[in-house]
């Protein structure tokens, strides 16, 4: 469920990032669309269930910073995306929420640097949603 919502968000973020000059974030969001498709199928399809995908997406995310390099701030979405790749790969919803929230903080910083209000708001919504989901799971476990 988390991956489907993230897929929709990343599809919408690619053109939005391009319009404001957030080339690295656009690239990482584009790669993230593929990541979500693969990780959604992990455990369902043999081709998507290999650990190699984890490393493929880490390399692609870091490569996106190199290919779209503008300055050191180009590292922010790539590093955040690497953290998110690990978060989406694990099979633990609370760890996924924690890691993706940490990764999203890098997008928040990037959005502030490039002046992308839409990305800033979107990133904050993702973090708030993850926090709510975390506490909802804690409450469920407590009965």
N, C-alpha and C positions, 0 to 999 in steps of 0.2 A: 504494500500500500504506500509506504514512504517513497519507494522508487518511482511509482507511477506519478505521484504528485511532483517529485523532483524532475522527472522527465518533462512534464508540461512546463514547469518553471524554466528549465534550461533551454527548451525550444524557444520560449518567448524571450529569454535573455540574450540570445545570440544577436538578433537584429538590433535590439535596444542598445547593447554594448557597442556595436559597430557604429551606430548613429552618434554616439558621444565620444568616439575615439578610444574606447576601451578594448583595443585589439587583443590583448592577452586574455582578458576575461571572455571575450567572444570566442576565442580559440578553445579555451578550457571548457566553456559551456557547450561548444560543439562536440568536443571529445566526450564530455559528460553524457551527452545524449546517447552515444554509442555505449558508454559504460553502463548506463541504466538498462539498456536493452540486454546487454550481456549478463549483468548481475541479476536482472529480473528472471532470466532463464537458468541461472545457476541452481543446480539441484534438480532441474526439470529436464534439461537437455544436456547430453554428454559434451557437446562442443563448448558449452558455456561453463562447465564445471571444473575446468582445470585451473590450478593456481597461476598458470602462466599469464592469465588475463590480468591479475593483480599487477604483475611486473610490466606488462605491456602498457597498461594505463598510467602507471607511475612514470614510465619513460616518455609517453606521449605528453603528459601534463608538463613535465619539466622541459621537454622539447618545445612546447608551445611558447615558453618564455624566451627561448633562444631565437625562435623564428619570428617572433613579434616584438623583439626587444626595442624598447624606447628609452628606458632608464632602469635603475634598480627597483623601482616600484613595479616593474613588470614581473618581478618574482612573487609578488603578493598573491595573485590569483593562482599561480602555478603551485606554490607551496600549500596554499589552502586546499587546492584540488587534490594534491597528493594525500594530505591528511584525510580528506573526504573519501578518496578511493579506498583507503584502508577501512574507514568507517562503514562504507557500503559493502565491503567484502565480508566482514565478520558476520556471524549469524547470531548477533546479540543486539536486540533493539535498543537497549539502554546505552551500550557502548557505541552503537551507530549514532545515536542522538548526541552523545558527548563529543565524539570525534568530528562529526559533521558541523556541530556548533563551533568547535575550535577552528575548523577549516573556514567556516563562514566568517569568522572574525577577520580573517585575512582579506576577504572580499569587502567587508565593511571599511577596512582601512584603505583599500584600493579605490572604492567608490568615493571616499572622502577626498583622496588625492586628486582624482580626475574630475571631481565635481559631478558625479552621477547620482543625483537624488533618487531616481527610480531604483537603481541597484542597491543603494543604501537602505531604502525602505524595505525592499524585497528581502534583503539579507537579514534585517532585524526581525521581520515576520518569520523567517525560517528559524532563527534562533529562539524566538518566543514560542513558536510551535513545538520545537524540540524540548524546551523546558517543560511546557505543559504536558507533553507526551510522557516525559520522564516521570513527573509527579503522578500522573494518572496511572502509570504502571506500578509505581511504589504503593499507591493507595489500593490497587487491585490485589497486590500480594499481601497486604496487611488484612485484607478481608473486608 
